[in-house]
Amino acid sequence: MQSVEKFSILDLHVHLHDNYRDWLEQRLAQNQGTHVVTLNAEMAIQAQKNPQLAALVRNAEVVVPDGAGVVLYARSQGKKVDRCPGIELAESLIRSAARQGWRIFLIGGGEGIAQSVAAQWQAQFPDLAIAGVHNGYFDRAEEEIILSQLQTIQPDLILVGLGVPRQEFWIQSQRSLCPHATWIGVGGSFDVWSGTKTRAPKWLRDNHLEWVYRLYQEPWRWRRMLALPYFVWCVTLQSLSRMFEFSR
């Protein structure tokens, strides 16, 4: 594997690559186990307050710039980077899985959501090997069944939609069961894929305003959205601190 540049942000790092799908395809082909973290401003702020989450992000094999705040800050520091939404990265890997014969396992969403997504994908990609499906609401007994299935099946691609940071910690604690798999936390993507929710129009996404649409859809998220201005404040302080140190 070629070395990949890392960009530091709030003591975390983001991997910079022209094509994350190709990079992950190469890792899958070489049986290199991978935890993919899709970093946005909200997760970065959570990591500021949660040392365990910060350590997890720093130790992940692949950290992609999912959020607009992360991308805009990187660009302000002279980095050439485009946003890589986790939902789009996962979709591209689903298409790759259908071509390559990789087996996938879906965990997340409410009752019947993941099953609906699996049926839609199977209809769209007849060659797609869906190795297992389970919703994201499981007790300890159900979790043991999921873990047993993962250990037996050894899927290649595992999509986990349990919300941040629960999905990241769950992946961290269970990935040794499938050490050669690529694990991705996909948040609420199952709801979008099933049609339960919709993504922002493309023009909003292209202008880094997807968060506005999410707030419109779910106004109760306003407290979570406070992470965005706080993120701007934190990275501004970080930049000023570095400028001061450089000038000394």
Solvent accessible surface area in square Angstrom, and as a share of the most:
residue,aa,sasa,rsa
1,M,86,0.39
2,Q,123,0.55
3,S,112,0.73
4,V,29,0.17
5,E,93,0.41
6,K,117,0.50
7,F,13,0.05
8,S,47,0.30
9,I,0,0.00
10,L,9,0.04
11,D,98,0.51
12,L,5,0.02
13,H,23,0.10
14,V,2,0.01
15,H,11,0.05
16,L,23,0.12
17,H,46,0.20
18,D,148,0.77
19,N,54,0.28
20,Y,16,0.06
21,R,85,0.31
22,D,63,0.32
23,W,14,0.05
24,L,0,0.00
25,E,30,0.14
26,Q,77,0.34
27,R,28,0.10
28,L,10,0.05
29,A,75,0.58
30,Q,91,0.41
31,N,93,0.48
32,Q,62,0.28
33,G,16,0.15
34,T,0,0.00
35,H,6,0.03
36,V,1,0.00
37,V,0,0.00
38,T,15,0.09
39,L,0,0.00
40,N,36,0.18
41,A,3,0.02
42,E,31,0.14
43,M,3,0.01
44,A,0,0.00
45,I,8,0.04
46,Q,47,0.21
47,A,5,0.04
48,Q,84,0.37
49,K,149,0.63
50,N,43,0.22
51,P,92,0.58
52,Q,119,0.53
53,L,0,0.00
54,A,8,0.06
55,A,41,0.31
56,L,4,0.02
57,V,0,0.00
58,R,105,0.38
59,N,113,0.58
60,A,7,0.05
61,E,57,0.26
62,V,0,0.00
63,V,0,0.00
64,V,0,0.00
65,P,1,0.01
66,D,15,0.08
67,G,7,0.07
68,A,19,0.15
69,G,20,0.19
70,V,1,0.01
71,V,0,0.00
72,L,85,0.42
73,Y,17,0.06
74,A,2,0.02
75,R,105,0.38
76,S,78,0.50
77,Q,79,0.35
78,G,69,0.67
79,K,61,0.26
80,K,194,0.82
81,V,13,0.08
82,D,105,0.55
83,R,46,0.17
84,C,19,0.11
85,P,13,0.08
86,G,5,0.05
87,I,20,0.10
88,E,67,0.30
89,L,7,0.03
90,A,0,0.00
91,E,50,0.23
92,S,14,0.09
93,L,0,0.00
94,I,2,0.01
95,R,111,0.41
96,S,0,0.00
97,A,0,0.00
98,A,15,0.12
99,R,153,0.56
100,Q,103,0.46
101,G,47,0.45
102,W,32,0.11
103,R,94,0.34
104,I,0,0.00
105,F,0,0.00
106,L,0,0.00
107,I,0,0.00
108,G,0,0.00
109,G,13,0.13
110,G,22,0.21
111,E,147,0.66
112,G,32,0.31
113,I,31,0.16
114,A,0,0.00
115,Q,79,0.35
116,S,44,0.29
117,V,1,0.00
118,A,11,0.08
119,A,63,0.49
120,Q,83,0.37
121,W,20,0.07
122,Q,68,0.30
123,A,83,0.64
124,Q,121,0.54
125,F,37,0.16
126,P,105,0.66
127,D,114,0.59
128,L,5,0.02
129,A,37,0.29
130,I,42,0.21
131,A,30,0.23
132,G,14,0.14
133,V,38,0.22
134,H,34,0.15
135,N,15,0.08
136,G,3,0.03
137,Y,164,0.62
138,F,28,0.12
139,D,85,0.44
140,R,147,0.54
141,A,69,0.53
142,E,64,0.29
143,E,19,0.08
144,E,80,0.36
145,I,101,0.51
146,I,0,0.00
147,L,20,0.10
148,S,64,0.41
149,Q,70,0.31
150,L,0,0.00
151,Q,108,0.48
152,T,110,0.64
153,I,45,0.23
154,Q,65,0.29
155,P,4,0.02
156,D,34,0.18
157,L,0,0.00
158,I,0,0.00
159,L,0,0.00
160,V,0,0.00
161,G,8,0.07
162,L,22,0.11
163,G,30,0.29
164,V,51,0.30
165,P,37,0.23
166,R,108,0.39
167,Q,3,0.01
168,E,2,0.01
169,F,59,0.25
170,W,19,0.06
171,I,0,0.00
172,Q,88,0.39
173,S,73,0.47
174,Q,25,0.11
175,R,53,0.19
176,S,90,0.58
177,L,38,0.19
178,C,1,0.01
179,P,70,0.44
180,H,109,0.49
181,A,2,0.02
182,T,0,0.00
183,W,1,0.00
184,I,0,0.00
185,G,3,0.03
186,V,11,0.06
187,G,21,0.20
188,G,50,0.48
189,S,8,0.05
190,F,2,0.01
191,D,30,0.16
192,V,40,0.23
193,W,27,0.10
194,S,24,0.15
195,G,55,0.53
196,T,84,0.49
197,K,80,0.34
198,T,78,0.45
199,R,49,0.18
200,A,1,0.01
201,P,57,0.36
202,K,131,0.56
203,W,159,0.56
204,L,20,0.10
205,R,56,0.21
206,D,82,0.42
207,N,86,0.44
208,H,35,0.16
209,L,64,0.32
210,E,10,0.05
211,W,97,0.34
212,V,60,0.34
213,Y,45,0.17
214,R,87,0.32
215,L,55,0.27
216,Y,171,0.65
217,Q,68,0.30
218,E,22,0.10
219,P,86,0.54
220,W,158,0.56
221,R,31,0.11
222,W,121,0.42
223,R,168,0.61
224,R,101,0.37
225,M,23,0.10
226,L,99,0.49
227,A,14,0.11
228,L,46,0.23
229,P,79,0.49
230,Y,99,0.38
231,F,4,0.02
232,V,88,0.51
233,W,147,0.51
234,C,19,0.11
235,V,8,0.05
236,T,60,0.35
237,L,80,0.40
238,Q,28,0.13
239,S,21,0.13
240,L,98,0.49
241,S,55,0.36
242,R,106,0.39
243,M,128,0.57
244,F,127,0.53
245,E,111,0.50
246,F,184,0.77
247,S,87,0.56
248,R,211,0.77
